[in-house]
Amino acid sequence: MDLPDGFIELHLYDYKNVLRPRGGKLKKESLSAYILDRLEGLFESWTDERYGDNPEVTELIAQLQTNMREEVDEAWREFFKRINTKNQ
């Protein structure tokens, strides 16, 4: 379908809600849904009784939080570097 001359597309929602859930809790566009899935999987893996080297649960939770923050910060730094490189 051809769009009429002068037609301008608009985003479906305000940019202030980018990466936040839309359409209900932890749904479309939500970064938290992906993070939650990864955290639960890693937690289950590192608390699996088949392994003898599991950390204490409180230590594991603290480490997951620390590592998650470091990974988000690193992703942000890399993102910022890439967009600045593209716009030069």
N, C-alpha and C positions, 0 to 999 in steps of 0.2 A: 504494500500500500504506500503510495506516495503521500508525503506530508505537504500541506499547503505552503506556499512561499511565506517566509517570515515566521514560520512555526518555530517555537523554542520549547525544547523539552525542559521539564522541571523535575527535581527529585521528589520522591513520594513522601518524604518526611524532612524535618528540620535537621540541619547538619549537627546541631547540638546533641542529637541522639545517636550519632554514628557509634557503632560497636555496642550499643545498648539493646536490650531485648525489645522486640516489637511483636505484637500479636500474642501476648501472654508471657508468662514467666519463662525465662531462659529459651526463647525461641529465635526466630529469624534475626539475623545480623548480630546475634549476641556472642561476644567473645567469652563471656562467662560460661556459656554452655560447653564450649570446647575445653576451657580450663578445668571446669568441674569434672568432665569426663576423664581427662588426663590425670588429675589429682586422685580421683577414686581408683583408677587403674594402678597407679604407682603405689598408692597406699596398700591396696590389696596384695600387690606383688611383694612389698617389703614387710608385710605382716603375715605372709603365708607360713604356716607352721612346718611345712616341709623343709624350710631352710633353717640352718643353725646359726646364721650370722645376722639375724634380724635385729635392728636397733630397738630400744625402748620406744613405745608408741609416742610418748611426749617428745622425745628427741627427733623422731621421724617427722612428726608434724612441724616442729620448729624448723627442721632442715628443709622440708618441702616449701615452707613459706619463704625462707631465705633464698633458696634457689629460684623459686618462681619470681620473686622480685628482681633478682639479678638478671634472669632471662628476659623479663619484660623491659628492664632498663637497657639491656644490650640490644634487643630488637628495636627499641626506640632510637638509640644512637645510630644504628645501621640504617633505619628508615630515614632519619634526618639527614644523614650523610648522602644517601641515594637521591633524595629529592633535591638537595642542594647541588649535587653534581649535575642532575638533569637540567636544572634551571640556570646554569651558568653559560 
